Amino acid sequence: MADPRFFDNAGPFDLARLAKVADAELRGDGARQFDDVMPLDQAKANHLSFFDNRKYLDAFKASNAGACVVTPDAADVAPAGMQLLVTKMPYHGYARIAALFYPRNAAKPGVAQTASVDPTATVDPSAEIAPGAVIGACAEIQTGVRIGANATVGRGVIIGANSEIGPGAGVANTIMGARCIIHSGVRIGHDGFGFAMGPGGHEKVAQLGRVIIGDDVEIGANTTIDRGTGPDTIIGSGTKIDNLVQIGHNVQLGQHCVIVSHVGISGSTTIGDFVVIGGQVGIAGHLKIGSGVQIAAQSGIMRDVPAGGKIGGSPAKPMREWMREIATLERMSKQKGK
């Protein structure tokens, strides 16, 4: 069970409702009540779990979970008496069920006494402004927004409905959509790294663009997103960004991308929709990465990548070519050792 000091359980729920939430076929007693979600090896009769990775088949067969979200082919090997919610995408179903048990905390309307809100700012009465937060001139805080302790929202910034700005985050020069989650320590919309370099020194170039963030975007702790130099930096709707990511000025990031931690994306690079970028990837500036591209961890991207490509290595190349080269080097190394 999740620690009640940190997480509020909204259960119990009957199995019929859980099946509907998961968009799964119910194979069991729909009236049976369940108190919580738990891992396979910790679940008891009043708990629901999920199974979607054959690596955990033994744990599934031995589980005491009262119910489980499973794929159709796993239903035949389920323990006797286990209630089943059958779907082709059990992890998605579990995610929806877990969100039902543990919904995001709603805003507690009001402005803390120690918060500072500029008189020209617009703050919806349903929003929550935590202690120490600062809301700048002409900023707009929409319905159901939560602004965490000591966070700063700069002049003219718009925070869309039901979004959350974590403690200590700073948002400037930004227009943000609805239902976004910005975690602690994030920095959005500050100066891009732009200088006119020369033998007499480096002249700072004014950064006159914004950051435009779509709906349902999540940005992990201590990530930084620079505003544009003139064109805007754009983060597409549904994109999920991990902790400690750096996104340079003028980057255009498509919809529903996944960016894992320690990625660095240099300025003016354009990235399509549904792109997945593994941890510690570095991407040079002014490149075009097509939609559906998958980039392996620790890769260095120095050239454009066409849509649908799977690449890895540094410098990056098509995945099969890269893996073939690695295998060849391993064989040569073993032969030399003999």
Beta strands, then each sheet from edge to edge (+ up, - down):
strand 1: 13-14
strand 2: 25-27
strand 3: 33-34
strand 4: 36-37
strand 5: 47-51
strand 6: 67-70
strand 7: 83-86
strand 8: 110-111
strand 9: 116-117
strand 10: 122-123
strand 11: 128-129
strand 12: 134-135
strand 13: 140-141
strand 14: 146-147
strand 15: 152-153
strand 16: 158-159
strand 17: 164-165
strand 18: 170-171
strand 19: 174-176
strand 20: 181-182
strand 21: 187-190
strand 22: 195-198
strand 23: 201-204
strand 24: 211-213
strand 25: 218-219
strand 26: 224-226
strand 27: 233-235
strand 28: 240-241
strand 29: 246-247
strand 30: 252-253
strand 31: 258-259
strand 32: 264-265
strand 33: 270-271
strand 34: 276-277
strand 35: 282-283
strand 36: 288-289
strand 37: 294-295
strand 38: 300-301
strand 39: 310-312
strand 40: 317-318
sheet 1: 1+ 3-
sheet 2: 2+ 7- 6- 5- 4-
sheet 3: 8+ 11+ 14+ 17+ 20+ 25+ 28+ 31+ 34+ 37+ 39+ 40-
sheet 4: 9+ 12+ 15+ 18+ 21+ 26+ 29+ 32+ 35+ 38+
sheet 5: 10+ 13+ 16+
sheet 6: 19+ 24+ 27+ 30+ 33+ 36+
sheet 7: 22+ 23-
end
